[in-house]
Amino acid sequence: MTRQVFANIIVDISHEKLDRTFQYIVPDGLRDRIHAGSVVMIPFGKANRMTKGYVLQLSEKPEYDLSKMKEVQDVLTDESQITCEDRLVELAAWMRDIYGTTMIQALRTVLPVKKKMRQKEKKMIRLLIDKEETVQRLAFFRQKNQRARLRLLEALSDEKEIPYELVTGKLNVSSEAVKAMEKQGILACESFKVYRNPVHMKQEKAGTVILNEQQQKIVEDIVRRGKTSGKRVSLIHGITGSGKTEVYMELIADVIARGKQAIVLIPEIALTYQTVMRFYRRFGERTSVIHSKLSQGERYDQFLRARNGDIDVMIGPRSALFTPFPNLGIIIIDEEHEPTYQSESAPRYHARETGIHRAEIENALVVLGSATPSLEAYKRALDGEYNLYRLDKRAKDSALPTSHIVDMREEMAGGNRSIISKVLGEKIRERLKSGQQVMLFLNRRGYSGFISCRSCGHVIMCPHCDVSLSLHGNGRMVCHYCGHQEAKPVRCPECGSEFISGFGIGTQQAQEIVQKQFPEARVLRMDMDTTREKDGHEKILSAFANQEADILIGTQMIVKGHDFPNVTLVGILAADLSLFAQDYRASERTFQLLTQAAGRAGRGKEPGEVVIQTYDPEHYCIRTAAAQDYAEFYDEEISYRMVAGYPPVKKMMSIHGSGRQEEHLQTAMEYLRKMVLRIYGEHKGNVIGPADESIARIQEIYRKVLYIKSDSVRELTEIKSRLEQYMEVNEGYRNINIQFEIDM
C-alpha cells in the first residue's frame, strides 16, 4: 500500500503570505509530477476559489485532520500560464537544494520586494477657461485683492499646466484657494501615478560606436549561439580597456530588438554611476538601476517597471539578478571574478552559478566578462563548458601601461619609511606639473592583522595550510583553516630583525601623508566613510571625472571598471596586504586587484604608468600582474590548487556555524565532522576543521567553519542533505545557526 503524500504550499506570494504555508493532500495521479518548487492549482478559502500555489516541500506526515484537508487540483506545466514569479520560485527551489537554506529564505531572496509600497503620485493643475474669461477673472481678482488666486491664474495663463507642488510651494498658494478655483470651474486638479526613478541624468545622444574586428566577431558568434541549442554561457577574457562594455551593449541591442530584456550585474555600487551613464546614453529611459542605497519606494518601483515591461535593461549588484523581467534574454556578469558576487548571508549563493541556472530556466544567454577571470570560470572555459573569447587589444589603440615594481625593503634600508616610495613620489610630481591625474590604491582587502618583517618581507605562515597566521589581541597567532596556534615572535625567524609587527594603514592616514608631501595637490578620498551618504560614490567619481581633484586615494572601489582618460599614473601602496589574507584565494585576489588597478592608467591619449610597491617583488602574482600576463598567473596558481586540492580542481563546501555559547558550538561542529566521516569515510572527502572563522566573534556570537572537499558537487549536496536530516532530529542544533556554501 502506497503512503499518502502531503504538500506544504505557499499561496499567492504577491499578497505577502511568505510566512504561512497550507498543507494539501497530493492525489495519486499527481504524485510523480509534484516536487519542491512546483506551481500548482489549489482550492483556497471558504469558497474554494482556484488559486495558484507554490510547493515548498513534500511530507508523509499530515499536520491537520485528514477530513478537513483539501486536494491539489493540478500541476501547471503550460508555459503560457507560468509567470516570471513562477520561474523565480523554481529558481528559489534550486537555491534551497544547492545552498542548504530554507525555502522561505530562498523566496525572500528571489522576491526581494515583498512589501507593497504606495505608488508615487504627481498632481498637475490645468487651466480650463479660455483667454477671454481668463482676462475677466484676472481683473476680478485684482479688484477684490485676492492675491494668491491672481498669482496662480497669471502663472496658468502663461503655462496652461503647472505641477501642484510648485503652486503650493514656490507660488505660495494654499490648497483651499486651489479647491475654491476648482469649484468655480477655472482649473482642474489631476493626479496620475509616476515611478520613482533613481536615474537622474539627461539623456544624451550616444555617439556611434564602431566595433573593431575582435569585438564584432564576438558579438556575431554569441548572437548566433543564442539562436541555437548549443552552449549558452560565454566568457569574454578581455584586457583592461579592451572594450568589453561595447560588446555587452551590442548584445543587449540585439536582445531588445527581439522583444527581450537584459540584466547587467556589476560588483560594486561604486561602478553604478559610470556604467549607468554609458547604458543610459545608448538605451535611454528604458534603462534602470537597483542597489542597496535606494529607498524602499525606489526599489519597489524599479521591479514594478520591469514586471510591467516599462524598462529593457536593469543594472545593479547581486540583487539585480532577481529582476522580474517577463521575457529575459541575456544576463551579463561584468567583472565576474569579484568576491562580492558571493552572498555572505543565507542563502549563501553565488551570482554566477545562480545566474546560469536562471538563464537555463528562462532559456537566456549568459555572458561573463573580466580582464582577470576567476579560476573557476577560466578552467570551465578551457575544459569546453563555456565558450571562450579573447580581447587582447585596447579598444582605442592605447597601449597597456608601463609597470614598475618597487622593493619597499630597499626603500627602508635607504632610510625612506614613508608609504610613498621615491620613484612614486617623483612620478606624482611630474603629473601635478603636467595637469594629469593620479590614482593611489591602498590594497586593504583581506587585511586581518598578519605579521610581517619590514626588513626582509617575511610573513609568518601556518605550517599546515599555506595561509598567513592571523594576530589576535592576546598576542597569539592563529590559523583560521586548521586551528594551529603559536606565540607572536619577538624577532623575525628569517633574518633576525626586530622590525616585525602587524601590517596595516588606513585611507585617512594615507590621505594625510599625501597631502603633507604634496600640499599643492587637490586630494579626494573614496572609502566606506566618505561614501556613506546616498549618491556618495557618484559625487566623488563625478568630481574626479570633472578634474576637480588631482589625486584620488581609495580602496578596491576605485580601481574597478572606471574610465578616467586623464589618469596617467596609478600607485599601488602595499601590494602585499591582500596576498597574505586568510584565504586560499589570496594570490588570485591580489593578482586581480593589482591588474585591475594597473588597468586604470593610460586609457586616454597619453601613455600610462603603474608603480607597484611591495615587500615581495619576486612573488609570481606580483610579477604577472605587473606584466598583465593572466595566462602565466593561471598556470602557476592552478598548479598550487592541484597540489592542495582546492577549487576549481576540487569542489569544496564550507559549513558555517554560529552561536552564543562557544563550547556548545565547538561540540556541535565536531559532531558534524564525525557525521561526515561516518557517512562517507575519510578516504572519500577531505575534511578540514572545525576552526574559527577569520573573525571568530561578532556581537557576542561565536563563529566557526568546517570545510569538506570532494570531486563532485553532487556528493557535497548529498552530504549537505544528510547533515540537514541529522540536525533536524538533534535538539542540540536548535540554538545554533548553520549555513552551507558550495564552491563549484
C-alpha positions in Angstrom: 0.0 0.0 0.0 1.4 3.4 -1.0 1.8 6.0 1.7 -0.2 9.2 1.5 1.8 12.3 0.4 1.2 15.9 1.5 2.4 19.1 0.1 3.2 22.2 2.1 2.2 25.1 -0.1 2.6 28.9 -0.1 -0.4 30.6 -1.5 -0.5 33.9 -3.5 3.0 35.2 -2.8 2.2 38.7 -4.2 -0.1 39.2 -1.2 2.6 38.6 1.4 1.8 35.1 2.5 5.5 34.3 2.7 5.5 33.2 6.4 2.4 31.0 6.1 2.1 27.6 4.5 -1.0 25.4 3.9 -1.0 21.7 3.7 -2.8 19.8 0.9 -3.3 16.2 0.0 -1.4 15.1 -3.1 -3.7 12.8 -5.2 -2.1 9.6 -6.5 -2.4 10.8 -10.1 -0.2 13.9 -9.4 2.4 12.3 -7.2 5.0 11.8 -9.9 4.6 15.4 -11.2 4.9 17.4 -7.9 8.2 18.4 -6.3 9.6 21.4 -4.3 9.1 24.5 -6.5 6.2 23.1 -8.5 3.4 25.6 -9.4 0.1 24.0 -8.6 -3.6 25.0 -8.7 -5.5 24.5 -5.3 -8.9 25.3 -3.9 -8.4 28.1 -1.3 -10.7 29.7 1.3 -14.3 29.0 2.2 -15.4 29.5 -1.4 -12.7 27.1 -2.7 -11.6 29.6 -5.2 -9.0 28.1 -7.6 -5.7 29.7 -6.7 -2.1 29.3 -7.7 0.3 28.0 -5.1 4.0 27.1 -4.8 5.1 23.8 -3.3 7.8 24.3 -0.6 8.2 20.7 0.5 6.6 17.2 0.4 5.9 15.3 3.6 4.3 12.0 4.7 3.1 13.5 8.0 -0.3 15.2 8.0 -0.4 18.4 10.1 -4.2 18.5 10.2 -7.3 16.2 10.4 -7.4 14.4 7.0 -11.2 15.0 6.8 -10.6 18.8 6.8 -7.7 18.8 4.2 -8.2 19.6 0.5 -6.5 18.1 -2.5 -4.1 19.7 -5.0 -6.1 20.0 -8.3 -3.5 20.4 -10.9 0.2 21.0 -11.7 0.9 23.9 -14.1 3.1 22.9 -17.0 1.6 25.1 -19.7 4.3 27.8 -20.3 1.6 30.4 -21.1 0.2 30.0 -17.6 3.6 30.3 -15.8 4.7 33.8 -14.9 8.1 35.3 -14.2 7.4 35.0 -10.4 6.7 31.2 -11.0 10.1 30.9 -12.7 11.7 32.8 -9.8 10.1 30.4 -7.3 11.6 27.5 -9.3 15.0 29.2 -9.0 14.4 29.5 -5.2 13.8 25.8 -5.0 17.1 25.1 -6.8 18.9 27.5 -4.4 17.4 25.7 -1.4 18.7 22.4 -2.7 22.2 23.6 -3.6 22.9 26.1 -0.8 21.0 24.4 2.1 18.8 27.3 3.1 15.1 27.2 3.9 12.7 27.7 1.1 11.3 30.8 2.9 14.8 32.3 2.9 15.3 31.5 -0.7 12.0 33.0 -1.6 12.8 36.2 0.3 16.0 36.4 -1.8 14.5 35.9 -5.2 11.4 38.0 -4.5 13.2 40.9 -2.8 10.4 43.5 -2.8 7.8 41.9 -0.5 6.0 44.9 0.9 3.8 46.7 -1.5 4.6 50.3 -1.5 2.2 53.1 -2.2 2.8 54.3 -5.7 4.0 57.9 -6.0 1.5 60.3 -7.5 2.1 63.5 -9.4 -0.6 66.3 -9.3 -0.9 68.8 -12.0 -3.1 71.9 -12.2 -4.6 72.6 -15.6 -6.4 75.8 -16.8 -10.0 75.1 -18.1 -11.2 78.6 -19.2 -10.4 80.4 -22.5 -8.3 83.5 -23.0 -11.3 86.0 -22.8 -12.6 84.6 -19.5 -9.1 84.5 -18.1 -8.7 88.3 -18.7 -12.0 88.8 -16.9 -11.1 86.7 -13.9 -7.7 88.4 -13.6 -9.4 91.8 -13.4 -11.8 90.5 -10.8 -9.1 89.0 -8.6 -7.2 92.3 -8.7 -10.3 94.3 -7.8 -11.0 92.0 -4.8 -7.3 92.0 -3.8 -7.3 88.1 -4.0 -3.5 88.0 -4.5 -3.0 84.2 -4.2 -5.6 83.4 -6.8 -4.2 86.2 -9.0 -0.7 84.7 -8.9 -2.0 81.3 -9.7 -4.1 82.4 -12.7 -1.3 84.6 -14.0 1.0 81.6 -13.9 -1.6 79.4 -15.6 -2.3 81.9 -18.3 1.4 81.5 -19.3 1.9 77.8 -18.8 -1.6 76.3 -19.1 -0.4 73.4 -16.8 1.6 73.6 -13.6 2.8 71.0 -11.1 0.8 71.1 -7.8 3.9 71.3 -5.6 5.1 74.3 -7.5 1.7 76.1 -6.8 1.7 75.4 -3.1 5.4 75.9 -2.7 7.0 78.5 -4.9 3.8 80.4 -5.7 2.7 80.1 -2.0 -1.0 79.4 -2.9 -2.9 77.4 -0.3 -4.7 74.2 -1.1 -8.0 75.9 0.0 -7.5 78.6 -2.7 -6.9 75.9 -5.3 -10.0 74.0 -4.3 -12.1 77.2 -4.5 -10.9 77.9 -8.0 -11.6 74.3 -8.9 -15.2 74.6 -7.7 -15.6 77.7 -9.9 -14.5 75.7 -12.9 -11.4 77.8 -13.5 -9.0 74.9 -13.2 -8.8 71.2 -12.7 -6.5 69.2 -10.4 -5.4 66.0 -12.0 -3.4 63.2 -10.4 -1.5 60.4 -12.1 0.8 57.7 -10.9 4.5 58.0 -11.6 7.5 55.8 -11.0 10.3 56.8 -8.6 13.3 56.9 -10.9 16.8 56.7 -9.3 18.4 57.6 -12.6 18.9 61.4 -12.5 20.5 62.4 -15.8 19.6 64.0 -19.0 19.6 61.6 -22.0 22.4 62.5 -24.3 22.7 61.2 -27.8 25.2 58.4 -27.9 28.0 58.7 -30.3 28.3 56.0 -33.0 30.5 53.2 -31.7 32.3 51.2 -34.4 33.4 47.8 -33.1 36.8 46.6 -34.0 37.3 43.2 -35.7 37.7 41.2 -32.5 34.6 42.8 -30.9 32.4 42.3 -34.0 33.3 38.6 -34.3 32.5 38.0 -30.6 29.1 39.7 -30.9 28.2 37.8 -34.1 29.2 34.5 -32.6 27.3 34.9 -29.3 24.2 36.1 -31.2 24.4 33.1 -33.5 24.7 30.8 -30.4 21.6 32.4 -28.9 19.6 31.2 -31.9 20.8 27.6 -31.5 20.6 25.0 -28.7 24.4 24.9 -28.1 26.4 26.2 -25.1 24.7 29.4 -23.9 27.4 30.5 -21.4 30.3 32.6 -22.7 33.4 34.0 -21.0 35.0 37.2 -22.5 38.5 37.4 -21.3 39.5 41.0 -22.3 42.4 43.0 -21.1 41.6 46.3 -19.2 40.4 48.9 -21.7 39.6 46.3 -24.5 36.0 47.4 -24.9 34.0 44.7 -23.2 31.2 47.2 -22.4 30.8 48.0 -26.1 30.3 44.2 -26.8 27.8 44.0 -23.9 25.8 46.9 -25.4 25.7 45.4 -28.9 24.4 42.1 -27.4 21.8 43.9 -25.4 20.7 45.8 -28.5 20.1 42.5 -30.3 18.2 41.1 -27.4 15.9 44.2 -27.2 15.3 44.1 -31.0 13.9 40.6 -30.4 11.5 41.9 -27.7 13.5 40.6 -24.7 15.2 42.2 -21.7 18.7 42.2 -20.2 20.2 42.1 -16.7 23.7 43.6 -16.3 25.4 42.7 -13.0 28.2 44.9 -11.6 30.1 44.1 -8.5 30.1 47.4 -6.6 27.7 50.3 -6.1 30.7 52.5 -7.0 30.6 51.2 -10.6 26.9 52.2 -11.0 27.4 55.8 -11.9 29.7 55.4 -14.9 28.1 52.2 -16.1 24.6 53.6 -16.0 25.7 56.7 -17.8 27.0 54.6 -20.7 24.0 52.4 -20.9 21.6 55.3 -20.5 23.2 57.2 -23.4 22.6 54.1 -25.5 19.2 52.8 -24.4 17.6 55.9 -22.8 14.9 55.8 -20.2 14.3 52.1 -20.7 17.4 51.6 -18.5 17.2 51.4 -14.7 19.3 50.6 -11.7 18.8 48.7 -8.5 21.2 48.7 -5.4 21.1 48.8 -1.6 21.2 52.6 -1.2 17.9 53.1 -3.0 14.8 53.8 -0.8 12.2 51.0 -0.5 9.9 53.0 -2.7 12.6 53.4 -5.4 13.4 49.6 -5.3 9.7 48.7 -5.5 9.1 51.0 -8.5 12.1 49.6 -10.4 10.8 46.0 -10.1 7.3 47.2 -10.9 8.6 48.9 -14.1 10.5 45.6 -15.0 7.4 43.4 -14.4 5.2 45.8 -16.4 7.6 45.9 -19.4 8.5 49.6 -19.0 12.2 49.0 -19.0 14.5 46.8 -21.0 17.8 46.9 -19.1 18.4 46.6 -15.3 21.9 47.3 -13.9 23.0 46.6 -10.4 24.9 44.4 -8.0 24.0 40.9 -6.9 20.3 41.5 -6.1 19.6 42.8 -9.7 19.8 39.1 -10.8 16.2 38.6 -9.5 14.7 41.4 -11.6 11.2 40.1 -12.6 11.5 40.6 -16.3 8.7 38.8 -18.3 11.0 37.7 -21.2 14.6 37.7 -20.1 17.0 37.3 -23.0 20.5 37.8 -21.5 22.4 38.0 -18.2 25.7 39.8 -18.3 28.0 39.5 -15.3 30.8 42.1 -15.6 34.0 41.6 -13.6 32.7 38.1 -12.9 35.8 37.3 -10.7 34.7 39.7 -7.9 34.0 38.2 -4.5 31.1 40.5 -3.9 29.1 38.1 -6.2 29.2 35.6 -3.3 26.4 36.2 -0.7 27.6 36.1 2.9 24.1 35.6 4.4 21.6 32.8 3.9 21.3 31.6 1.2 25.0 31.8 0.6 24.5 31.8 -3.2 27.0 32.8 -5.9 25.6 35.1 -8.5 27.5 33.4 -11.3 26.1 29.9 -10.6 22.6 31.2 -9.8 22.6 33.4 -12.9 23.5 30.5 -15.1 20.7 28.4 -13.6 18.2 31.2 -14.0 19.2 31.5 -17.7 18.6 27.8 -18.1 15.1 28.2 -16.7 14.4 31.3 -18.9 16.3 30.0 -22.0 18.5 33.1 -21.9 22.2 33.7 -22.7 24.8 34.3 -20.0 28.0 36.4 -20.8 30.7 36.6 -18.2 33.4 39.3 -18.6 36.7 40.0 -16.9 40.3 41.0 -17.5 41.2 38.6 -14.7 38.6 35.8 -14.8 38.1 33.6 -11.7 40.0 30.3 -11.9 36.6 28.5 -11.8 35.3 30.3 -14.9 38.5 30.1 -16.8 39.0 26.4 -16.1 35.5 25.7 -17.3 36.1 27.7 -20.4 39.3 25.8 -21.1 37.5 22.5 -20.4 34.9 23.4 -23.0 31.9 24.0 -20.6 31.8 27.7 -21.6 32.5 29.5 -24.9 35.8 31.3 -24.5 36.5 34.6 -26.3 39.6 36.9 -26.0 40.1 40.6 -26.4 43.8 41.2 -26.3 43.9 44.8 -27.7 42.7 48.0 -26.1 39.7 49.4 -28.0 41.1 52.9 -28.5 44.5 51.6 -29.7 46.1 52.9 -26.5 49.0 50.8 -25.1 48.9 49.0 -21.8 50.7 51.0 -19.0 54.3 50.6 -18.2 54.8 48.9 -14.8 57.5 49.5 -12.2 57.9 47.2 -9.2 59.4 48.9 -6.1 61.0 46.8 -3.4 59.9 48.5 -0.2 62.7 46.6 1.8 65.2 48.6 -0.2 63.3 51.8 0.5 63.5 51.1 4.2 67.2 50.2 4.0 67.8 53.6 2.3 66.1 55.4 5.1 62.7 56.1 3.5 59.9 55.0 5.9 57.1 56.8 4.1 54.3 54.9 2.4 55.3 56.8 -0.8 58.5 55.4 -2.5 61.0 57.8 -4.1 60.0 56.6 -7.6 56.3 57.1 -6.9 56.9 60.5 -5.3 58.8 61.7 -8.4 56.2 60.5 -10.8 53.4 62.1 -8.8 55.2 65.5 -9.0 55.6 65.1 -12.8 51.8 64.5 -13.2 51.0 67.5 -11.0 53.2 69.8 -13.1 51.6 68.5 -16.4 48.0 68.7 -15.2 47.4 64.9 -15.4 45.7 62.9 -12.7 46.8 60.2 -10.3 45.0 57.3 -8.6 46.6 55.8 -5.4 45.2 52.4 -4.5 45.5 51.2 -0.9 45.2 47.4 -1.1 43.4 46.6 2.1 41.1 43.8 1.1 41.6 40.7 3.2 43.7 42.5 5.8 43.3 40.7 9.2 46.3 41.5 11.2 49.0 39.3 9.7 52.6 39.6 10.9 55.4 40.6 8.6 59.0 41.7 8.8 59.8 45.2 7.5 63.5 44.3 6.9 63.1 41.2 4.7 59.4 41.0 4.0 59.0 37.5 5.6 55.4 36.7 6.6 54.6 34.2 9.4 52.7 31.4 7.7 50.8 28.4 9.0 53.0 25.3 8.8 50.0 23.2 7.6 47.8 25.4 5.4 49.9 27.8 3.3 48.0 30.8 4.6 49.2 33.5 6.9 48.7 33.3 10.7 46.4 36.0 12.0 47.4 38.1 15.0 44.9 38.1 17.8 44.6 40.6 20.7 46.1 38.1 23.2 49.4 38.0 21.2 48.7 34.6 19.8 48.9 33.9 16.1 46.1 31.6 14.8 45.3 29.8 11.5 41.6 30.0 10.7 41.7 27.0 8.5 43.2 24.3 10.8 43.3 26.0 14.2 47.1 25.9 14.6 48.4 28.5 17.2 51.7 29.9 18.2 53.1 32.9 20.1 54.0 36.1 18.2 57.8 36.1 17.7 59.9 38.9 19.1 62.4 38.7 16.2 62.0 37.7 12.5 62.7 34.0 12.3 64.1 34.5 8.8 66.6 37.4 9.3 66.5 38.2 13.0 65.3 41.7 12.6 63.3 43.4 15.4 61.2 45.2 12.8 58.4 42.5 12.9 54.8 43.5 13.6 51.3 43.7 12.3 50.8 45.4 9.0 48.2 48.0 8.1 47.4 51.6 7.2 44.1 53.4 6.7 43.0 55.6 3.8 42.6 58.6 6.0 46.2 58.2 7.2 47.3 57.8 3.6 45.4 61.0 2.6 47.1 63.0 5.4 50.6 61.8 4.3 49.9 62.6 0.7 48.5 66.0 1.4 51.5 66.8 3.6 54.0 65.6 1.0 52.2 67.3 -1.9 50.5 70.4 -0.4 49.7 71.9 -3.8 47.6 68.8 -4.8 43.8 68.6 -4.6 43.2 65.2 -3.0 40.0 63.2 -2.8 39.4 60.1 -0.7 37.0 57.3 -1.5 36.3 54.7 1.1 33.4 53.5 3.2 33.5 56.6 5.4 33.3 59.1 2.5 30.6 57.2 0.6 28.0 56.5 3.4 25.5 59.1 2.2 23.2 58.4 -0.7 24.9 59.1 -4.1 28.3 59.4 -2.2 30.1 57.3 -4.8 28.6 59.3 -7.7 29.6 62.7 -6.2 33.2 61.7 -5.6 33.6 60.0 -9.0 31.9 62.8 -10.8 34.2 65.4 -9.2 37.2 63.4 -10.2 35.9 62.9 -13.7 35.4 66.7 -14.0 39.1 67.1 -12.9 38.1 68.9 -9.7 40.9 66.9 -8.0 44.5 65.8 -8.9 44.8 62.7 -6.8 42.1 60.1 -5.9 43.0 57.8 -2.9 40.9 54.8 -2.2 40.5 51.1 -1.6 39.3 48.5 -4.1 36.2 50.5 -5.0 38.3 53.0 -7.1 40.1 50.5 -9.3 37.3 48.5 -11.0 35.6 49.5 -14.2 36.2 53.2 -14.0 37.4 55.0 -17.1 39.2 58.4 -16.5 41.1 59.4 -19.6 43.3 61.9 -17.8 44.7 59.4 -15.3 48.2 58.5 -16.4 49.7 57.2 -13.1 48.4 54.6 -10.7 50.3 54.0 -7.5 49.6 50.7 -5.6 50.5 51.2 -1.9 51.3 48.0 0.0 50.5 45.4 -2.7 51.1 42.6 -0.2 48.2 43.3 2.1 45.8 41.0 0.4 48.5 38.5 -0.5 48.6 37.1 3.0 44.8 37.1 3.8 43.2 34.1 5.5 42.0 32.6 2.2 43.4 30.0 -0.2 42.4 32.5 -3.0 44.8 35.2 -1.6 47.2 35.1 -4.5 44.3 35.1 -7.0 42.6 38.1 -5.3 45.9 40.0 -5.2 46.7 39.4 -8.9 43.1 40.5 -9.8 43.3 43.7 -7.7 46.7 44.7 -9.0 45.9 44.0 -12.6 42.6 45.9 -12.4 44.3 48.8 -10.6 47.1 48.9 -13.2 44.4 49.0 -15.9 43.1 52.4 -14.8 46.2 54.1 -16.2 46.7 55.4 -19.7 43.2 54.9 -21.1 43.2 58.2 -22.9 45.6 59.7 -25.4 48.6 59.9 -23.0 50.6 56.7 -22.1 50.1 55.3 -18.5 52.5 54.2 -15.8 51.9 52.0 -12.8 54.1 51.8 -9.6 53.6 48.6 -7.5 55.1 48.9 -4.0 55.8 45.6 -2.4 57.8 43.7 0.2 57.8 40.6 -2.0 58.7 41.6 -5.6 59.5 38.1 -6.7 56.1 36.6 -5.9 54.5 35.2 -9.0 51.3 37.1 -8.6 53.1 40.5 -8.3 55.3 39.7 -11.4 52.5 38.5 -13.6 50.2 41.4 -12.5 52.9 43.9 -13.5 53.3 42.2 -16.8 49.4 41.9 -17.2 50.0 38.2 -18.0 46.9 36.3 -16.9 48.0 33.0 -18.7 51.2 32.8 -16.8 49.5 33.5 -13.5 46.8 30.9 -14.2 49.3 28.2 -15.0 51.2 28.9 -11.7 48.2 29.2 -9.5 46.3 26.2 -10.8 49.4 24.0 -10.1 49.2 25.1 -6.4 45.5 24.4 -6.3 46.1 20.9 -7.7 48.7 20.1 -5.0 46.5 21.5 -2.2 43.2 20.1 -3.6 41.4 23.4 -3.6 38.7 24.7 -6.1 38.4 24.7 -9.0 40.4 21.4 -9.1 38.2 20.1 -6.3 34.8 21.2 -5.2 34.5 22.5 -1.6 31.7 23.0 0.8 32.1 25.4 3.8 29.8 24.8 6.7 29.5 28.0 8.7 28.3 27.6 12.3 27.4 30.4 14.8 26.1 30.6 18.3 26.3 32.3 21.6 28.0 29.5 23.6 31.4 28.8 22.2 31.8 25.3 23.8 28.4 24.2 22.6 29.2 25.5 19.1 32.6 23.7 19.0 30.9 20.4 20.1 28.1 20.8 17.5 30.7 21.4 14.7 32.8 18.4 15.9 29.7 16.2 15.7 29.1 17.4 12.1 32.7 16.4 11.2 32.2 12.9 12.8 29.0 12.5 10.9 30.6 13.3 7.5 33.4 10.8 8.2 30.9 8.2 9.4 28.8 8.5 6.2 31.5 8.7 3.6 34.7 7.6 5.2 37.8 9.7 5.4 39.2 8.5 2.1 36.1 9.9 0.3 36.3 13.5 1.2 39.0 15.8 2.7 37.5 17.3 5.9 39.3 20.3 7.5 38.4 21.9 10.8 36.3 22.9 12.6 38.3 26.2 13.1 37.5 29.8 14.0 36.2 32.0 11.2 38.5 34.9 10.1 36.5 37.0 12.6 35.8 34.5 15.4 33.2 36.6 17.2 30.8 39.3 16.2 28.5 40.9 18.7 28.9 38.1 21.2 28.1 35.5 18.5 30.9 32.9 18.1 31.7 31.7 14.5 33.3 28.5 13.3 33.7 26.8 10.0 34.2 23.3 8.7 35.5 22.5 5.1 34.7 19.5 3.1 36.4 18.8 -0.3 35.1 16.4 -2.9 35.4 15.7 -6.7 31.7 16.4 -7.3 29.0 18.9 -6.4 26.5 16.1 -6.2 28.4 14.3 -3.5 28.6 17.6 -1.5 24.9 18.2 -1.8 24.3 14.7 -0.7 26.4 15.3 2.4 24.6 18.6 3.0 21.2 16.8 2.8 22.3 14.1 5.3 23.7 16.7 7.7 20.4 18.6 7.5 18.4 15.5 8.4 20.9 14.8 11.2 20.5 18.3 12.6 16.7 18.2 12.3 16.4 15.2 14.8 19.1 16.5 17.2 17.9 19.2 19.7 21.5 20.4 20.2 21.3 22.3 16.9 18.2 24.3 17.9 20.2 27.2 19.2 22.9 27.1 16.5 22.7 28.7 13.1 24.3 26.5 10.3 24.8 27.8 6.8 26.2 25.9 3.8 28.3 27.4 1.0 29.5 25.4 -2.0 32.4 26.5 -4.3 31.6 24.8 -7.6 
